């Protein structure tokens, strides 16, 4: 079989503006071989969902998996009982009821602190001034690393994100020096213990995760909980403020905010692809996938499948079924931080909407091969006006 569209695809195109290419692939080659990626790319919603759900046919447990190359085995690169052993000690903290009880007050206070500090200036760059600091603070609080400098935590996860992106693009990446610093801080936090230390709690549980395993899982939570949440907040603000008619409707009816966020998550997922490896020979969407082949799922492609989302490139805050998107994955690797990410994004945007005459001054286009967000989203408002 030949895949002419896949053969012409470039990493640059997938990084800068992948959506036209993904639409062509989805229509003609929904499971296509992309030499630029060294594997298959799945762009149709039903096929993407099936790959993520079927861990017996498509696994993350392969030494080529990007995070495994950087940090070793973790909850993100294991399947079956080993995956459960790594995941469950962390995941129980992020179940819906636990998330509400543990994080609602903290997120609200942190958003209020950040927005109150910004308000007198009458302008802000939302990624650097709000989304990033909020995501870092929440992950630090969740892990019990609240006394660690925010810039230090940011340097750790940025190094990891850069490594994952390089490997996904087919480039060489080495374990960053930042990982050694992260390891030392996690080991220190485990020794310190304390009632709010999730790391100490996890290390002491009967699952018996070693110190190195806890460090690897912490790294996963860093770029899962910081970079993607930063992207989710930034993308949501850019989408909403960039559509004045829909923004006006949310200002008039704040109950529409949840739908506005869900539609943004669908339209531009902050984590746009995930990797699996075929366990055995399978036929997927008519394509002959061989055991060991890389099967890359395009979340961005699946989320714009017109069979599921009519007029898929349109931003519609009242789109029926917008939550059928795959941005938090499916199956055993479903993102257990989804509830917390939604809470952070909702709280942050609700606070922004209270700023008088909030308006979008400039936004870059989202870019990134794996993690997609605008470099900048600049906004302004009428400082000193308390009329709302």
Secondary structure in CASP SS format (residue, H / E / C, confidence):
PFRMAT SS
TARGET T0000
AUTHOR 0000-0000-0000
METHOD secondary structure of the structure
MODEL  1
X C 1.00
X C 1.00
X C 1.00
X H 1.00
X H 1.00
X H 1.00
X H 1.00
X H 1.00
X C 1.00
X C 1.00
X H 1.00
X H 1.00
X H 1.00
X H 1.00
X H 1.00
X H 1.00
X C 1.00
X C 1.00
X H 1.00
X H 1.00
X H 1.00
X H 1.00
X H 1.00
X H 1.00
X H 1.00
X H 1.00
X H 1.00
X H 1.00
X C 1.00
X C 1.00
X E 1.00
X E 1.00
X E 1.00
X E 1.00
X C 1.00
X C 1.00
X C 1.00
X C 1.00
X E 1.00
X E 1.00
X E 1.00
X E 1.00
X C 1.00
X C 1.00
X H 1.00
X H 1.00
X H 1.00
X H 1.00
X H 1.00
X H 1.00
X H 1.00
X H 1.00
X H 1.00
X C 1.00
X C 1.00
X C 1.00
X C 1.00
X E 1.00
X E 1.00
X C 1.00
X C 1.00
X C 1.00
X C 1.00
X C 1.00
X C 1.00
X H 1.00
X H 1.00
X H 1.00
X H 1.00
X H 1.00
X H 1.00
X C 1.00
X C 1.00
X C 1.00
X H 1.00
X H 1.00
X H 1.00
X C 1.00
X C 1.00
X H 1.00
X H 1.00
X H 1.00
X H 1.00
X H 1.00
X H 1.00
X H 1.00
X H 1.00
X H 1.00
X H 1.00
X H 1.00
X H 1.00
X H 1.00
X H 1.00
X H 1.00
X C 1.00
X H 1.00
X H 1.00
X H 1.00
X H 1.00
X H 1.00
X H 1.00
X H 1.00
X H 1.00
X H 1.00
X H 1.00
X H 1.00
X H 1.00
X H 1.00
X H 1.00
X H 1.00
X H 1.00
X H 1.00
X H 1.00
X H 1.00
X H 1.00
X H 1.00
X H 1.00
X H 1.00
X H 1.00
X C 1.00
X C 1.00
X C 1.00
X E 1.00
X E 1.00
X E 1.00
X H 1.00
X H 1.00
X H 1.00
X H 1.00
X H 1.00
X H 1.00
X H 1.00
X H 1.00
X H 1.00
X H 1.00
X H 1.00
X H 1.00
X H 1.00
X H 1.00
X H 1.00
X H 1.00
X H 1.00
X H 1.00
X C 1.00
X C 1.00
X C 1.00
X C 1.00
X C 1.00
X C 1.00
X H 1.00
X H 1.00
X H 1.00
X H 1.00
X H 1.00
X H 1.00
X H 1.00
X H 1.00
X H 1.00
X H 1.00
X H 1.00
X H 1.00
X H 1.00
X H 1.00
X H 1.00
X H 1.00
X H 1.00
X H 1.00
X H 1.00
X C 1.00
X C 1.00
X C 1.00
X C 1.00
X C 1.00
X C 1.00
X C 1.00
X C 1.00
X H 1.00
X H 1.00
X H 1.00
X H 1.00
X H 1.00
X H 1.00
X H 1.00
X H 1.00
X H 1.00
X H 1.00
X H 1.00
X H 1.00
X H 1.00
X H 1.00
X H 1.00
X H 1.00
X C 1.00
X C 1.00
X C 1.00
X C 1.00
X C 1.00
X H 1.00
X H 1.00
X H 1.00
X H 1.00
X H 1.00
X H 1.00
X C 1.00
X C 1.00
X C 1.00
X C 1.00
X C 1.00
X C 1.00
X C 1.00
X H 1.00
X H 1.00
X H 1.00
X H 1.00
X H 1.00
X H 1.00
X H 1.00
X H 1.00
X H 1.00
X H 1.00
X H 1.00
X H 1.00
X H 1.00
X H 1.00
X H 1.00
X H 1.00
X H 1.00
X H 1.00
X H 1.00
X H 1.00
X H 1.00
X H 1.00
X H 1.00
X H 1.00
X H 1.00
X H 1.00
X H 1.00
X H 1.00
X H 1.00
X H 1.00
X H 1.00
X C 1.00
X C 1.00
X H 1.00
X H 1.00
X H 1.00
X H 1.00
X H 1.00
X H 1.00
X H 1.00
X H 1.00
X H 1.00
X C 1.00
X H 1.00
X H 1.00
X H 1.00
X H 1.00
X H 1.00
X H 1.00
X H 1.00
X H 1.00
X H 1.00
X H 1.00
X H 1.00
X H 1.00
X H 1.00
X H 1.00
X C 1.00
X C 1.00
X C 1.00
X E 1.00
X C 1.00
X E 1.00
X E 1.00
X E 1.00
X E 1.00
X E 1.00
X E 1.00
X C 1.00
X C 1.00
X C 1.00
X E 1.00
X E 1.00
X E 1.00
X C 1.00
X C 1.00
X E 1.00
X E 1.00
X E 1.00
X C 1.00
X C 1.00
X C 1.00
X C 1.00
X E 1.00
X E 1.00
X E 1.00
X E 1.00
X E 1.00
X H 1.00
X H 1.00
X H 1.00
X H 1.00
X C 1.00
X C 1.00
X C 1.00
X C 1.00
X C 1.00
X C 1.00
X C 1.00
X C 1.00
X C 1.00
X C 1.00
X C 1.00
X C 1.00
X C 1.00
X C 1.00
X C 1.00
X C 1.00
X C 1.00
X C 1.00
X C 1.00
X H 1.00
X H 1.00
X H 1.00
X C 1.00
X C 1.00
X C 1.00
X C 1.00
X C 1.00
X C 1.00
X H 1.00
X H 1.00
X H 1.00
X C 1.00
X C 1.00
X C 1.00
X C 1.00
X H 1.00
X H 1.00
X H 1.00
X H 1.00
X H 1.00
X H 1.00
X H 1.00
X H 1.00
X H 1.00
X H 1.00
X H 1.00
X H 1.00
X H 1.00
X H 1.00
X H 1.00
X H 1.00
X C 1.00
X C 1.00
X C 1.00
X C 1.00
X C 1.00
X E 1.00
X E 1.00
X E 1.00
X E 1.00
X E 1.00
X C 1.00
X C 1.00
X C 1.00
X E 1.00
X C 1.00
X C 1.00
X C 1.00
X E 1.00
X C 1.00
X E 1.00
X C 1.00
X C 1.00
X C 1.00
X E 1.00
X E 1.00
X E 1.00
X E 1.00
X C 1.00
X C 1.00
X C 1.00
X C 1.00
X C 1.00
X C 1.00
X C 1.00
X C 1.00
END
